[in-house]
Amino acid sequence: MSNALKVPLWVIGGIIGVLCLAQAVTTDGPIAYRFLDAWGSACFLYEQGQPGCVDPDGDGPLQVGDGQFALPTGIAVEPTGTVLVVDQANHRVNRFTLDGEFLGQIGARGAGDGQLNHPTDVAVAPDGTIYVTDSGADRVQRFTPAGAFLGAFGGPGDGPGQFHDPGGIAIFSFGGSTAVFVSDRLNDRVQRFTGDGLFVAAWDGLGGVSGFPFSQPDGLAVDAEGNLYVADVFNHRIVKLGPDGVPRAVFGGFGTEPGRFDTPIGVSVDPISGDLYVVEEWGNRVQKLTPTGALVAMWGRGGAGDGEFNSPYDVAVWRGLVLVTDSRNRRVQLFGPPPRLYIPSLVTER
């Protein structure tokens, strides 16, 4: 983006945002969000023949690879603003501030309590309890806000409460109760549990307005009314399920046109506006939709520059900020809404 213009904006969480006016982050249609920052670098703790980790703090082997990634996938933001990022290939969950400062990690490679085997996604309950889909072990693990192990549920299989490669996870709290939704990818279904992991129901995407079942569903998000949005990856659509699991709406379909998708894999709901954010893994872009599926914004393309993606995987929204795991670029990118004020005197050439 050597020919991009930079427009300094306001400071958020210690980040000074810049608006990158270039084709990499804009479209001919609705305006794109602005790139604010990115953090992360390559670190392979366990893969032979790959680049090793560095120790950015210089404080010894226990901290090797602090804040680095092998394959970032799921992302969530705690109520305090702490960012949780699943590093699937390093079998851990990294914690950051919003400006990318590394705070610590949850988990390490293994099959024991609190250990992880290719985790995929993370979600946080209002009380701070952290849920992680431990995909390689076909289970979900629960942790305290401090990262201590609380319990696990699931196990391999296709029966009620069992999993075959669990992926996305989302949480909805109501009336003192908690519902946990988990995408059971290779069983082509979504399962609902109590907050303690008791099985409640399983849905295959059929019924209502949907004419065919899920095909490896992954990312999940819940709105304020308890409706569940499912990234139905290989049907290239978003399916909205009512609280009863019946499909109420379907958005998208395969294509590169605005409002259509190429492998939608991550989805998030803005808790304030109810708008949806959808990440397309093979489409290398993010689309923002209204709750009824109308396009609001779209940005991204393949590449490694600011606002470009290489297999983005998940998206989280927090107080107007949009965070995207850019998996194959091994980083997290942070975006903000379009600026409301344009000051020509602040525009400089980069």
Backbone torsions as a table, in degrees:
resi	resn	phi	psi	omega
1	MET	NA	44.4	-175.3
2	SER	-66.9	-21.5	-179.4
3	ASN	-99.9	11.0	-176.8
4	ALA	-74.8	153.1	172.1
5	LEU	-96.1	144.8	179.3
6	LYS	-114.8	127.7	176.8
7	VAL	-118.4	105.4	178.6
8	PRO	-60.1	136.9	179.8
9	LEU	-119.1	-157.5	-177.6
10	TRP	-81.8	166.9	-178.9
11	VAL	-94.5	129.3	178.7
12	ILE	-126.6	118.3	177.2
13	GLY	57.4	32.8	-179.9
14	GLY	85.9	0.8	-179.2
15	ILE	-102.0	127.3	173.2
16	ILE	-92.4	112.3	-175.1
17	GLY	-79.0	152.7	173.4
18	VAL	-132.4	142.0	175.2
19	LEU	-91.4	118.7	179.6
20	CYS	-96.4	107.1	-177.9
21	LEU	-91.6	84.8	-178.3
22	ALA	-151.8	162.8	-177.2
23	GLN	-62.5	-21.1	-178.8
24	ALA	-61.8	-27.5	-175.3
25	VAL	-129.6	14.2	177.0
26	THR	-128.2	164.5	178.4
27	THR	-133.1	173.5	176.0
28	ASP	-80.1	-8.0	-178.8
29	GLY	-103.9	-131.1	-177.9
30	PRO	-58.5	149.0	-175.6
31	ILE	-66.6	145.2	-179.5
32	ALA	-88.0	161.3	171.0
33	TYR	-73.6	159.0	-177.3
34	ARG	-94.0	143.4	175.5
35	PHE	-72.9	132.4	178.3
36	LEU	-109.1	-48.2	-173.3
37	ASP	-166.0	166.4	173.3
38	ALA	-145.8	147.6	174.8
39	TRP	-143.8	158.7	-179.2
40	GLY	116.2	152.7	174.1
41	SER	-152.4	169.1	-172.0
42	ALA	-70.3	135.7	174.5
43	CYS	-152.3	119.4	178.2
44	PHE	-116.4	102.5	-177.5
45	LEU	-76.8	-30.7	-167.7
46	TYR	-123.6	-10.8	-175.0
47	GLU	-88.9	120.0	178.9
48	GLN	-70.4	147.4	176.7
49	GLY	76.8	9.3	178.8
50	GLN	-108.9	162.3	176.4
51	PRO	-56.5	142.7	179.6
52	GLY	-81.6	-175.6	-179.8
53	CYS	-97.1	158.1	171.0
54	VAL	-110.1	164.1	179.0
55	ASP	-110.1	89.1	-173.3
56	PRO	-63.8	-22.9	-179.2
57	ASP	-90.5	-15.1	-179.1
58	GLY	66.7	25.2	-174.0
59	ASP	-113.8	25.8	169.7
60	GLY	106.4	172.8	-170.5
61	PRO	-66.6	-25.1	-179.5
62	LEU	-65.5	-20.4	-178.2
63	GLN	-107.9	10.8	-178.8
64	VAL	-60.3	129.4	177.6
65	GLY	83.1	17.8	177.7
66	ASP	-52.2	122.5	173.6
67	GLY	72.9	8.6	178.7
68	GLN	-99.2	165.0	-174.4
69	PHE	-130.4	148.0	164.0
70	ALA	-101.5	-42.3	178.1
71	LEU	-157.4	87.3	178.4
72	PRO	-70.9	132.2	-178.5
73	THR	-123.4	-93.0	-175.7
74	GLY	-71.9	153.2	179.9
75	ILE	-145.4	144.6	176.5
76	ALA	-150.9	157.8	178.1
77	VAL	-120.1	126.7	178.0
78	GLU	-71.7	161.0	179.0
79	PRO	-55.3	-26.6	180.0
80	THR	-79.5	-9.9	-176.4
81	GLY	98.1	-1.5	175.0
82	THR	-69.9	135.4	-176.6
83	VAL	-99.5	130.3	176.2
84	LEU	-107.6	126.9	-178.9
85	VAL	-127.8	122.8	176.1
86	VAL	-77.8	126.1	174.3
87	ASP	-106.5	91.1	-167.9
88	GLN	-60.2	-47.8	-174.3
89	ALA	-75.8	-14.1	172.9
90	ASN	-102.9	3.7	170.5
91	HIS	58.9	49.9	-178.0
92	ARG	-157.5	168.8	172.7
93	VAL	-119.2	120.9	179.5
94	ASN	-93.3	146.5	177.4
95	ARG	-115.9	137.3	-177.9
96	PHE	-137.7	158.8	162.3
97	THR	-78.0	172.3	-179.8
98	LEU	-68.1	-17.4	175.9
99	ASP	-99.9	18.0	170.3
100	GLY	87.0	8.7	177.1
101	GLU	-74.1	127.1	-178.9
102	PHE	-71.6	131.2	-178.1
103	LEU	-110.9	-23.2	-177.1
104	GLY	152.9	-174.9	-178.9
105	GLN	-141.6	158.9	174.7
106	ILE	-118.0	130.2	174.0
107	GLY	87.6	165.1	174.6
108	ALA	-158.6	165.8	-174.0
109	ARG	-63.0	132.7	178.1
110	GLY	157.3	-179.7	-177.5
111	ALA	-115.8	2.5	-178.9
112	GLY	-83.4	178.7	177.4
113	ASP	-60.0	127.7	179.1
114	GLY	82.5	-7.2	174.7
115	GLN	-94.2	158.9	-171.4
116	LEU	-129.1	148.9	178.0
117	ASN	-131.7	98.1	-177.4
118	HIS	50.9	60.9	175.6
119	PRO	-65.2	155.9	-177.4
120	THR	-117.5	-47.6	-171.7
121	ASP	-138.3	165.7	-178.1
122	VAL	-142.6	144.9	176.0
123	ALA	-143.5	155.3	-176.7
124	VAL	-125.6	128.4	175.8
125	ALA	-79.2	160.1	179.9
126	PRO	-56.4	-28.4	179.0
127	ASP	-83.0	2.7	177.8
128	GLY	94.8	-7.1	177.7
129	THR	-61.8	134.5	-176.4
130	ILE	-105.1	130.1	178.6
131	TYR	-114.6	132.7	-178.8
132	VAL	-128.2	128.4	173.2
133	THR	-80.2	113.2	-178.1
134	ASP	-94.0	80.0	-163.3
135	SER	-62.2	-43.1	-178.4
136	GLY	-66.8	-19.5	177.9
137	ALA	-103.8	2.4	178.9
138	ASP	53.0	50.3	179.4
139	ARG	-151.5	169.0	171.3
140	VAL	-116.7	134.2	177.4
141	GLN	-112.6	147.3	178.6
142	ARG	-114.4	140.6	-179.5
143	PHE	-132.5	155.0	172.4
144	THR	-72.0	166.8	175.7
145	PRO	-56.3	-25.5	179.3
146	ALA	-86.3	-5.4	177.1
147	GLY	97.6	8.4	177.7
148	ALA	-80.2	142.1	-178.6
149	PHE	-65.6	133.8	178.1
150	LEU	-111.2	-38.0	-176.9
151	GLY	169.9	176.1	-179.3
152	ALA	-146.7	155.0	174.5
153	PHE	-145.6	160.1	-177.7
154	GLY	112.5	-147.4	-175.7
155	GLY	133.9	158.3	-175.9
156	PRO	-70.5	140.6	177.4
157	GLY	146.1	-176.7	179.0
158	ASP	-121.7	14.9	176.9
159	GLY	-84.3	175.3	177.8
160	PRO	-57.7	127.7	178.6
161	GLY	82.2	-2.7	176.3
162	GLN	-98.0	165.1	-175.9
163	PHE	-133.3	153.2	166.0
164	HIS	-130.8	91.3	-178.0
165	ASP	69.8	67.9	176.2
166	PRO	-65.6	141.1	-177.0
167	GLY	-121.4	-100.4	-176.0
168	GLY	-67.2	153.6	178.0
169	ILE	-142.8	142.1	178.4
170	ALA	-145.2	155.7	-174.5
171	ILE	-130.1	139.1	175.4
172	PHE	-132.7	126.5	179.2
173	SER	-111.6	137.3	-177.5
174	PHE	-154.9	133.6	175.0
175	GLY	52.2	35.2	-179.6
176	GLY	83.6	-2.2	179.0
177	SER	-108.5	159.4	179.7
178	THR	-126.6	131.8	173.7
179	ALA	-110.7	132.5	179.0
180	VAL	-114.8	123.6	179.7
181	PHE	-108.8	133.3	-177.7
182	VAL	-131.6	129.4	174.6
183	SER	-82.0	122.5	-178.3
184	ASP	-101.0	84.5	-159.7
185	ARG	-59.2	-55.3	-173.9
186	LEU	-81.3	-5.1	167.0
187	ASN	-95.4	2.0	175.8
188	ASP	52.5	51.1	-179.8
189	ARG	-155.4	168.2	172.1
190	VAL	-119.4	135.4	-179.9
191	GLN	-115.6	147.3	177.9
192	ARG	-113.9	138.4	-179.7
193	PHE	-133.3	163.5	167.6
194	THR	-75.5	172.0	179.1
195	GLY	-62.3	-23.5	179.2
196	ASP	-91.5	-0.3	175.7
197	GLY	96.1	14.4	176.4
198	LEU	-81.5	132.8	-178.6
199	PHE	-66.0	138.1	179.0
200	VAL	-118.1	-50.4	-175.1
201	ALA	-162.2	163.0	173.9
202	ALA	-135.3	139.9	-176.6
203	TRP	-129.6	138.1	-177.1
204	ASP	-106.9	5.1	177.2
205	GLY	88.7	-4.0	177.6
206	LEU	-85.3	159.2	177.6
207	GLY	99.3	173.8	179.4
208	GLY	56.7	-128.4	-177.4
209	VAL	-88.3	-0.8	-177.1
210	SER	-96.2	128.5	-177.4
211	GLY	-96.6	-3.7	180.0
212	PHE	-151.4	158.3	-173.0
213	PRO	-77.1	171.8	176.7
214	PHE	-62.4	151.7	172.4
215	SER	-127.2	96.4	-176.8
216	GLN	52.1	62.9	177.1
217	PRO	-63.0	149.4	-177.9
218	ASP	-135.1	-94.6	-173.3
219	GLY	-59.6	143.8	-178.9
220	LEU	-133.3	148.9	174.3
221	ALA	-151.8	149.5	-178.5
222	VAL	-122.5	137.2	176.8
223	ASP	-92.9	-178.2	-173.8
224	ALA	-66.5	-20.3	179.7
225	GLU	-93.4	0.4	-179.7
226	GLY	88.8	9.2	174.5
227	ASN	-75.2	140.0	-177.2
228	LEU	-107.3	127.6	177.3
229	TYR	-102.7	127.0	-174.1
230	VAL	-116.3	126.1	172.1
231	ALA	-79.9	99.9	-177.7
232	ASP	-88.2	86.3	-159.4
233	VAL	-55.4	-57.9	-171.3
234	PHE	-90.8	1.8	162.6
235	ASN	-95.0	-2.7	174.3
236	HIS	55.0	48.8	-177.4
237	ARG	-150.6	163.4	169.0
238	ILE	-108.6	127.8	179.8
239	VAL	-111.0	126.9	176.8
240	LYS	-96.7	117.5	177.0
241	LEU	-101.7	138.2	172.2
242	GLY	-71.7	171.4	178.8
243	PRO	-57.6	-21.0	177.6
244	ASP	-87.9	1.1	178.5
245	GLY	86.6	1.0	-179.8
246	VAL	-85.1	129.2	178.0
247	PRO	-60.4	126.3	-178.4
248	ARG	-106.7	-24.6	-179.7
249	ALA	-158.1	154.6	176.4
250	VAL	-133.4	129.7	180.0
251	PHE	-117.7	143.8	170.3
252	GLY	98.4	-131.9	-165.7
253	GLY	114.4	157.8	-173.7
254	PHE	-67.3	137.2	175.3
255	GLY	158.7	168.3	178.4
256	THR	-103.4	-3.5	178.9
257	GLU	-69.7	155.0	174.9
258	PRO	-54.9	134.4	-179.6
259	GLY	89.2	-6.8	174.4
260	ARG	-113.9	166.8	-168.6
261	PHE	-133.0	151.7	169.3
262	ASP	-121.5	100.8	-175.3
263	THR	52.7	68.4	173.4
264	PRO	-67.7	122.1	-172.7
265	ILE	-120.1	-25.7	179.6
266	GLY	-125.7	144.6	179.5
267	VAL	-145.4	144.2	177.3
268	SER	-143.5	152.1	178.0
269	VAL	-113.5	128.8	173.2
270	ASP	-70.0	117.3	-176.0
271	PRO	-66.4	-16.4	-179.1
272	ILE	-89.6	-52.5	-175.7
273	SER	-92.0	-21.6	-173.7
274	GLY	81.1	0.9	179.3
275	ASP	-68.4	153.3	-179.0
276	LEU	-103.0	145.2	171.2
277	TYR	-120.8	126.4	-176.0
278	VAL	-122.6	129.1	177.2
279	VAL	-102.2	131.3	177.8
280	GLU	-105.6	114.1	-175.2
281	GLU	-63.8	-48.9	-179.4
282	TRP	-88.4	-19.5	176.7
283	GLY	-81.4	-14.2	177.2
284	ASN	52.5	48.1	177.9
285	ARG	-155.1	169.7	175.6
286	VAL	-120.9	136.2	173.7
287	GLN	-120.9	139.4	175.0
288	LYS	-108.8	128.3	-177.3
289	LEU	-124.9	153.4	170.0
290	THR	-72.0	168.2	177.7
291	PRO	-60.4	-18.4	177.5
292	THR	-96.8	3.1	174.5
293	GLY	96.3	3.8	178.4
294	ALA	-77.1	139.1	-178.0
295	LEU	-71.6	134.2	176.8
296	VAL	-111.5	-45.4	-177.8
297	ALA	-152.9	159.3	-179.3
298	MET	-156.4	135.1	178.2
299	TRP	-155.5	160.2	177.1
300	GLY	111.3	157.8	170.2
301	ARG	-162.5	172.0	-179.6
302	GLY	-67.3	138.8	179.1
303	GLY	152.3	-175.2	-178.4
304	ALA	-121.8	7.2	179.6
305	GLY	-83.6	179.7	176.7
306	ASP	-58.5	127.1	178.4
307	GLY	78.9	1.5	175.0
308	GLU	-101.3	159.6	-174.4
309	PHE	-133.9	153.8	168.1
310	ASN	-131.9	95.5	-176.6
311	SER	60.7	61.9	173.5
312	PRO	-61.9	147.9	-171.5
313	TYR	-119.5	-41.6	-174.9
314	ASP	-146.0	166.8	-176.5
315	VAL	-144.1	143.2	175.2
316	ALA	-134.6	149.2	-179.0
317	VAL	-123.1	132.7	179.3
318	TRP	-148.0	111.8	175.4
319	ARG	51.1	46.0	176.4
320	GLY	88.5	-11.4	176.7
321	LEU	-90.0	145.8	179.7
322	VAL	-121.0	122.5	-179.2
323	LEU	-113.3	131.6	-175.7
324	VAL	-127.4	129.7	172.3
325	THR	-82.1	116.8	-178.4
326	ASP	-99.1	83.5	-159.9
327	SER	-59.6	-53.9	-173.7
328	ARG	-76.7	-14.9	169.2
329	ASN	-89.0	-2.3	175.0
330	ARG	54.3	55.0	-178.9
331	ARG	-158.1	169.0	170.7
332	VAL	-113.1	133.8	175.3
333	GLN	-110.7	142.3	-177.6
334	LEU	-116.7	131.0	-178.5
335	PHE	-127.5	155.6	176.1
336	GLY	-129.0	168.0	-179.5
337	PRO	-65.5	159.1	178.2
338	PRO	-56.6	146.8	-177.6
339	PRO	-68.0	148.3	178.1
340	ARG	-94.2	-12.8	-175.1
341	LEU	-132.4	130.9	179.1
342	TYR	-113.7	121.8	-176.5
343	ILE	-117.8	98.9	-175.5
344	PRO	-54.9	-33.8	-177.3
345	SER	-65.3	-18.2	-177.9
346	LEU	-92.5	-5.5	-176.5
347	VAL	-80.1	127.2	177.9
348	THR	-130.3	154.5	179.1
349	GLU	-87.3	137.7	176.4
350	ARG	-110.3	NA	NA
